[in-house]
Amino acid sequence: MTSTVPALGVRQSDGSALQAVLLDMDGTLVDTEGFWWDAEVEVFARLGHRLDEAWRQVVVGGPMSRSAGFLIEATGADVTLDELVVLLNDGFEDRISRTLPLMPGAKRLLSELAANRIPTALVSASHRRIIDRVLRSLGASNFALTVAGDEVERTKPFPDPYLLAAAGLGADPTRCAVIEDTATGVASAEAAGCRVVAVPSVAPIAPAAGRTVVSSLEEVDLDFLRARMRL
C-alpha cells in the first residue's frame, strides 16, 4: 500500500467540485478507539499503575508519542517512550487480531466512493504496522494511498498528514472532504484547509464554519460530501 508519495501537482480549484475524500481510521472507519484505551489501561496495570478515566479524552485521537508521553508523565511509570510505544502497539494489534468491528456505514461509504472512482486516502495517526493490519478488513483497494503517523515528521494536529494526502492525490486541499472523529483530527484537517465532516466518537465536537457534525457515517454519502463543498 502506498504511503508517502511525491507531490503530483495540486489540481486547480474547480468551483464547488469534490476532488478527494480523506478519512481517519480509528473511531471513524473502525470502532477501535476503545481498543486503544483498553490497551493503555492493561499495559499500565502491568507496570503497576491505574489510569484515570478522565485521561481518556486527553489521549484520544492524538499521535502515539503525545499520548504515551502524557501517560508516562501522569503516572510516573518506569518505562521509556520507545518501550511504551511498542507495548501499546502490541496490545492494540492483539485486540484487532481477534475482532475488528467497522463503524456503522463505513463499508457502504467506502464502496460508494470506490464505485464512483472518487480519489480516497486513509490518513491516520496510527503507525504503519497497525494501518496495514486494519487494511485487511477495510480493503486496501478502497484507498489510493495511506498516510501513517510514523511516516510524517509532524502528525495530527498539525496539517502535514492531510496536506501530504491531498498532494498525493493531486487534489486542492480546499476541495477535499475529510471525515474525522476527534478534535485533534479535526484541527489537523482544518489547518490544511479541508472541509470537515466530524463524527464524534469519544468526546463531543462542536459545529463550526466549514465543519459539519453528524452522529454516524450512516448520514454520510457521496451526495452529502459533494454538498459540503458548496457551503
N, C-alpha and C positions, 0 to 999 in steps of 0.2 A: 504494500500500500504506500502510495506517495505521501511523504510528509512535507519537509521543507522543499520548496521548489523555486526556481528562478522566476523573477517577475516577468510576466508575459506581455506586459503593456496594458495599462488600465484602459478599459473601454470608456469612451466619452459618454457622459450622462445623456440619456435619451428620454427627455420628458419625464413621464412617470413610470417608465418600464422597470420591471423587476429583472435584475441581471443575474442574481445568485441568491441562494439561501445558505446561511451558515448556522450550524446547530451545535449547541453544547451537548455533552454526553450525560454525565451523572446527574440524575434528578430531572433531566429534560427528556431524554430518549429512553433511558433505562432507570428503573426505580432502585437506585443504589446509594443515594445519599445516606440512608440509614445504615448501609453496609459499612461505609467509611467510619461512621461514629461507633458502630459496634466493634470494628477492628481496633479503633483507638482505645475504647474502654478496655477491651481484652488485653491489649499489649501493655497498657499502663497498670492493669491489675497484676500482671506477671512481674512488673517492675516494682510492685508494692505501693501503688498509688491509685486513688479513686478520683475519677474525673467528675467535675461539677457539671450537671446537666445544662446550666446556663452557658457553659463554654461552647456548646454545640453550635449556637448561632454565630459565634466568633470564628470558628474554623470552617464552617460550611462554605463550599464554593471557592475557597482560596487555593493558591498554589501549595503544593506539598511542603515546601521549605518554610512558608509562613505558618501554616497550621501546626506542623511538627515543632517548629521553633517556639511558638506560643505555648504549646502544651509542656514542653521541657521547662520553660521559664516558670509557668504557672504551678507546676508540680515539684520542681526541683529534682526531677528524676536523674539518676546517674546513667545517662546514655547520650551518645553524641548524635548530632543531627543526621549524619550519614547512616549510622546504625539504626536509628528510629525509622528513617525513610524505608529502609529495606524491610524492617519488621512490619510496618503498616502495609506496604505493597504486598508482602507475603500473606498477611491476614486477609486483605481485601480479595486477592486473587483466589484464595482458598474458598471464600464465600461465593464468588461468582462462578466457580467451577462446579458448585453444587446446584445453584439456581440463579437465573438472571432474568427477572421479570421486566418486560418492556412497559413503558408508561402507556396508559390508555391513549389510543390514537396515533402512536408513534409509527407502527408498521404501516398503517393506511397512508399516513402523510408521506413517508419515505417512498412508498410505492407510487403515489401520485406524482411526486416530484420526478422520479425516475421515468415514469411513463411519458411525462411531458418534456423530458430532456432539460430540466432546469439544473444548471450547474450547482452542485451541492458540496459543501465541505463540513467535516466534523472538526470542531475546534474545542479542545479540552485542556484543562489544567492537569489532568491525569498524565502519568508517564506513558511512554510508548509501549512498554510491556503490557500495561493494563488496557490501553486502547486496542492493541492487536488482539487481545483475548476477547474483548467485548464485541469486536467486529465480526467474530464468528457467529454471533447471534443477530447483530444488526444487519449484516450483509455488507461486505466490503465494496461490492459492486454498486451500492447506493451512493457512494461518495467519490467524487473526482480526486479529492485529496483529503488528508487529515493532518492536523497540527497538534502535537503533544506538548505538554507543559515543560518537559525536559529537553525540548528541541528549540526553544526560543530563549534569548538572554533575559527577556522580561516577559513573564506570563501575566495572566489576568491579576489585578485590574488594569494593567497597562494595555494600551490599544494594540500592541505589537502582534498578538496572535490573529486578531481579526484583520489587521492590515495585510499580514502575510497571506492569509487565506484569500482575501479579495484579490490581491495581486496575482496569486497563483491561478485563480480562475479568470483572470483578465477582466475583472469587474471593478466598477467605480464603487467604493465603499458606501457612498450615499445612496446607491441603488441596490444595496444588499439588505435583505431581511435577516435578522438574527433572532434566534429563539433561545432564550436563557431562563434559568430557574432561580438564580441568586443575584443579590445586589452586586457582588463582586464581578460576575459575568456581565451584568447589565452595564456596569461602569466601564468595563473594557470595550464592549461593543459601541457604546455611545461615544466614548473617547475617539473611536475610529471613524465616527460619523455615520454609523449604520442606523437603520430603523429597527427598533427592538420590539419583539413580542415577548413579554415576560409571563412565565407560567410558574409562579412561586411554589417551591417545594417545602422548605423548612421554615423560612421566615417571610413575612409579607413584603410585597414590593408595591410602592405607590405608583399610580399613573403619572405621566409627565409628558411634556411636549416631545413628539416623535416616538413615544413609547405607548404600547398598548398592553394592558394586563388582562389575561384570561385565566380561567380556573383549570383548564385542561386542554391538551392538544386536540381533544375531540372537537373543540371550537375552531380549529385552525385547518384550513385547506388552501389550495393554490389561489383561488379567487380572493380569499381573505388576505393572503400575503401580498397579492398584487394591489389590493385596495390600500394597504398600509403605505405604499409608495406615493399615493395621491393625497395623503393627509398633510 
